[in-house]
């Protein structure tokens, strides 16, 4: 550094050179490898296979010759009396057993009045409840006694089924559904029998939350269920960040003095309020008046302590105020810095969506099979060692690139601030430093940023691996 000592006397070295070139090359090679790994998923993966449903015979709906014309899985079996009783008591664990009675259908039944076109399973053929006057049915047939035992209004249910059910002796168990991938997911809309609506609602919640099997799919299901909250939180954080920068730019150091004054007013005002409250509401011999008086003295003491601290730390406070004012001056001279948080937010969002698209394709590379009970209606992907290694590679890529984007933004802020500090009294008045810092980051210090973000990604990866092992051990025990 001795040969650069003269240059450093006037601020950052303007005649810069590339740093950590090997790290830069390694990062570029890694990105190329990520593209190749994604290509492996695009060539060999079939994401649509992830949503194949499996009927009670163990056939994948729309997957083989037996079910090629029946691409959706529908659950026709009615809940038992015990299931409905448990549902009223808030117990829903037994409802998942209904998922094991699925049958493949050509179209998801949209309402109760339209007939169901299904491929009959052996379970349906063997069960008398799937027959009406000896005629085999796709729907589970209910008699009037079932409605009476469960306290369900039969006349209302007949009205939903249409005119054909007016004089019938048995009634099909029906509920409206909507196609979600290869499944007929229950939906709640329009007029329905209350008890059936509760069952359909609970089945829908179980479908979107519990039926996904592994932890990774559960996370995706949670994100799908709470994406509105996540989006609102992200936008709110962005708005609050800009509001904070705006306040700094407008008020500067005054905000510190205002906070100190407000704290002092709270202590003094609180003490006065407590004393006045005790005087009005308590008698002279009431012990609570004495307690309230002591509380007021404590608040006055805290106010005096704050005044003493402010006096003792006045120099440090003035420095803090000067820092705030300097920050406001920097933001005013480089308004483009306000765009940087939005830039990083958009880039990270695009990167996350792009990564998810690639990861789903890689995830789907493998042989499909029926999952074990009680999730035997879902598809399991059996990975090869190559696919497993590619998934770990892509997971690390997600962490590294995200850390790189954050590191780049932090470098731009730091370099821009440093350049502004030493050029604010020049002809440029410290303007345009954001563009210079952005250029420096990509032109000279890409390798250093990549190296720092690599270390962060490694630490995050270690945490993920340990968490994965922890959950495995918890399941084993």
N, C-alpha and C positions, 0 to 999 in steps of 0.2 A: 504493500500500500504506500510505501515511501515515494514511489515514482508518481502516484496519483494525488499526493498531498496538496500540491498547488491547485489542482483542479477542484478538489473538495472544498477549498476555502470559499468558493463562490456557489456552493450548492451541489446538486446532483451532477454527476459526470455526463455531459451531453454527448461526448464521443464514446459511445458504448460499444461493447462487443458481445457476442453470443455466450451464454453461460449454460453449463450442464448439457452440452450437445448430445452426449450419449443418452441421457434421460429423454431428451426430445425425440431422438431416433427410436428409442424403445417405446415411447408413447404412440408414435405414428405406426410402428409395426403392430402394436397391440390393437389399435383401431382397425388396421387392415385385417388382423385376425378376427376381430369382432364381426366385420363385414362378411368374412368367409364363414364364420360360425352361423351367422344369420342365413347365408346362402344355403348352408346345410339344412336348416330348418325349412326354408322355402321350397327346396327340391324334394325333400323326403317327408316333410310334415303335412298332416291333413287336420287342421283345427276342427273341422266339422265333426270329426270322429269323437271329440271330447263330449259332445252332447247326445250321443246315442243312448237311448234308454233300453233296458232289458226286461222282457216280460217274464212271467212266472215259469215259463218253460226253459228259460235261459237263452232265448233268441234275441239278438240285437235288432231293434225295430228299424227296418229299412236297410239292414246291413247285409243279410244273406238272401238266398233265393226264396226261402220260406216267407220272409217278411218284407221283400223288396217293395211291395205295393202298400205297405203299412208303416210309414216312417215315424209315427208319433206314439209315445207311450201314454196310455190313459189308465187311471185307477178306478175300476168300476165297483169294487166291493164297498158295501155300506158299513158304517161303524156299528159295532155291537152295542147292546144296552150298557154294558160295563164301561165301554169307551166313552159314551155320552155322559154317564154318571161321573166318571173321572174328569171329563172336560168341564163339567159344571163346578167341580171342586178345585179346578185349576191344575189338574194333573194331565199332562199331555204326552207322557213317554210312550204309552201304549199305541198312540195314533200312528207311530212310524211303522207299525206292523202292516198297516194298509198298503204301504208302498211295495210290499212283496207280492201283491196280487195283481200286478199290472198286465195289461193286454195291449197289443199293437193295433192302432186304428189308422184309417186312411186320412181322416181329418179330425182335428180336435173339436169336440162338441161345444158349440158356442152358446146353446141354450138348452132347456130341458125338453122342448117339444120335438126336436129333430132326432131321427133314429141314428144309432151308432153303427158304423161299418167297421168291424174288427176282425182280426184273425183269432179265432177261439183257441184258448189254451187248454191244456189237459185239466187244469184246475177248474176251469169253467165247465168243461164237459162232464166232469165227475160230480159237480155240485148241483143239487136239485134246485137251489135258489136262482140258478141262471136259466130256468125253464118256466114257461108260462103256457099252461094247457098242453104240455108235452113238446112245445116248440122251443128250440134252443135260442137263447137270447144273449146279446153282448152285455146287457145291463143286469145288475143284481136286482132281483125282484123282491119286493116287500109286500107283506099282507097287512090287513087292517089291524091285526093284533100288535104288530111291531110298532105302529104309530101310537096305538093306545098305551102300550107299555112305556113308551118314551115321552108321552105327553105332547105329541106333535099334532097340530091341526091338519087332519086329513083332507078336509074340504079345500083348504088353502093350497095344499100341495096338488090336489086334483086340478085346480084352476091353472096352476103353472104348467101342468103337463098337457093341457088342451082338452078338446071335446072327446077324444078317444078314451080318456081315463075316467069318464063320468060313471060308467056302469062296470068298470073293470073290477076283478077280484084281487089282482096283484098289481103293484105299481113299481115301475123301475126307479132305482136310486139314481138320480141325475143331479148334476151341478154344472154351471157354466165354466168353461176353461178357455185359455188362450195359449197359443203355441209359443213356447220358449225353447229354442233349439229343437231338440227331438222329444220334448216333453209337453204334455197338456197340463199346464200349471193352473190350479184353481184360481179363480178371480171372483171378486165381490163387486157386483154391480147390478142395478135393477132390483126388482122385487124377488125375494127368496124367503123360504121358511127359515125362521130365526136359528133353529138348531142346526140345520144344514149349512147356513151361512157361517156359523161359528166353526163347524168342522172344516169347511172349505178355507176359511181364513187361517186356521191353525195349520192345515196341510200346506197352504201357500207359504206361511212363515217357515215351516220346517223345510220346505223345498228350497227356499232361498238361503237358509242359514245352516241347516244341519246335514243335508243330504250330500254335501260336497266332499265328504270323506277326509281328505288329508288337510293338513294345516295351511298349506299354501292356497288351496282352493277356498278354505274358510276365510282367509284374509281377503281374497278377491270378492267373495260374497259379502263380507262386511263393508268393503269399499263400495260395492254396487248398492248396498242398502243405505249407506250414509253419504253418498257422493254430494248431495245437496249441502249437507252440513260442512263437509270438507271444502267445497267450493266457496261457500259464504265465508268461512273462516279465513281462507287464503285471500279473498278479495278484501275482507275487513282488515287483515294484517297489512296488506299493501296500502290501503287508504290511510290507516293510522300512521304508517311510516312516512307517507308524503305529508300528512298533517303535521307531524313532528318537525320535519324539515322546513315546512312553511312557517311554523311558529318560531323556529330558530332564526330564520331569515328575517322575520318581521320584528320580533321582540329582542332577540339576542340575549345580552346579559341581564336585562330587566327581569327575566323569568326567575332568576336565582333570588334577587332581592324580594320579588313578589312572594315566592315560596317561604322565605324566612319570615316575612311580615305576616303571612297567613298563619303560620305555625304559632307565632307569638300571639296573634289575635285569638286563636283557638284556645290557647292556655288561659289567657286573661279572661276572655269571654266565658269560657267554661267555668272558671272559678267564680265569677260574678253571678252567673246563672245559678250555680249550686247554692251560693250563700243566700240569694234572694228566694230560691225555692224553699230552703230550710226555714227562712224567716216567715214565709207566708203559710206553710203547710204543717209545721211542727210547733208544739208548745215549748216553752222555755225549759221545762223539766223533762222533756222527751229526749231519751238518749240518742235517737236517730238524728236530732238536730245537731248534736255534738259531732256525730260521725260525719254528717254532711259538711259541717264547718271545717273539720280536719281535711276532708277531701278537697275543699276549696283552697285551703292553705297549700296542699300538695301541688295543685295546679298552678298556683301563684309561684311556688318554688320552682317548678319546671320552667315557667316563663322566665324567672330570674336566671336560672341555669342556662337557658338558651341565650339570653343577653350576654352573659359572661363568656360563653363559648364563642359567640359571634365576635366579641371584642378581642378575645385571645387569638382567634383564627382569622382576623380581618384581612391580613395580608394574603393568606391562602384563598380566601373567598374572592378577593379582588383578582387573583390570578385565574380562578375559575371563571369569573365574569369575563375576563379578557379572552379566555379560551372560547367561551360562547360567542363573544363578539367577533373573534377571528373566524370562527366557524361560519357565522352568518356572512361575513365578508367573502369568504371562499365560495360559499354557495351562490351568492349574488354574482360573483365573477365567472362562475362555471355552472350555469344553470343546467347544462347537459348532464351533470352528475345526478340530477333528479330522475333522469331516464334510466340510469343504470340498474336500480332495483327492479323496475319493470322489465328491462332487458333480460336480466338474469332469471326472473320469474317465468317469462315466456320461454326462454331457452330451456330451462329445467322442465317445464311442462311439456314442451315438444319432445325433449329427450325421453321423458318418462313414457309418453304415449308411443313413441317410436320403439323404445326398448320393449314395452309390453307387447306390441305387435310382433316383434321378432321372437320374443321369448315364448309366446303362445305357439308359434310354428315349431320351434325347437321342442317344446314340451310335448307336442303331439307326435313326435317321431318315435315309433315303436309299435309293438303289437298290442292290439286292444283285446280286452278280456272283461268278463263280468266280475264285479267286485264281490267281496265276501259279504255275507249277511251281517247286519241288517240293511246294508247299502247295496244289495245285490241287483238293484235296478239301475245302477250307475256304471259308467265305463271306467275301467282302470287301464292305464298305459304302462306296459312293461318295457322299461328302457334297456337299451344296451349300454355297455360301459362307455362307448363313444358319446352317446346322447347325454349320459350323466355328467361326463367331464365337460361337455359343451355347455350344459346348463350352469355349472359352477363358474365356468369362464365368463358366461354372459352376466351372471350375478355380480361378479367382481367388476366387470365392465360398467355396470350400472353405477356402482359405488365410485369407481375411479373417475368417470366422466362427470358425475354430479359434483364430486369434490373439486375437480379441475375447474368447472364453471364458477363455483364459489370462490376458489383461490384466485382465478383471473379477475373477478370483480374486486376482491380485496386488494390485489396488486394495483389495479387501476386507481382505486381510491387513494391508496397510500402514495403511489408515484405522483398522481395529480396534485395531491395536497403538498407534497414536498417541492415539486416544481413551482407551484403557485407561491409558496412561502418565499422563495428566493427570487421570484420575478415580479412580485406585486408592485415594487417600486420602479420597475423598468417601463419602457415604452408600451409594452403589451398589457400592463396592469394585471398580469397573472391570468389573462384570458387564454382559452384554447388549450389548457393543460390536460383536459380529459382525453382529447384526441391524441396528444403526444404520448400519454401514459398507455392508451390502448395500442398504439403502434409499437411502443417499447415492449409491451407484454408479448405480442405475437412475433415481433422481429428479433428480439434479443433474449427474452427470458421465458420462452415457452417450456424449455427443459426444466428450469428451476421450479416453475409452477407445477409441471407434471410430476416432478420428484416429491414435492410437498404433498400434493393431492394423493400420490401413491401411498405415502406413509399413512395418511388418514384412512384411505380405503382398506389398507391391510388391517389396521386396528378395528375398523367396522366389520370387516370380514371375520376376524377372530371372534368378535362378540357374537356374530350370527352363528358361527359354528358351535360355540359353547352353549348358546341358547338352544340350538338344535339338539345337541347331546343331552342337555338338561331335560328337555321335553321327552326324549327317548327313554331316559332313565326313569322319569316320572311315570310314563306309561308302563314300563316294565315292572315297576314296583306296585 
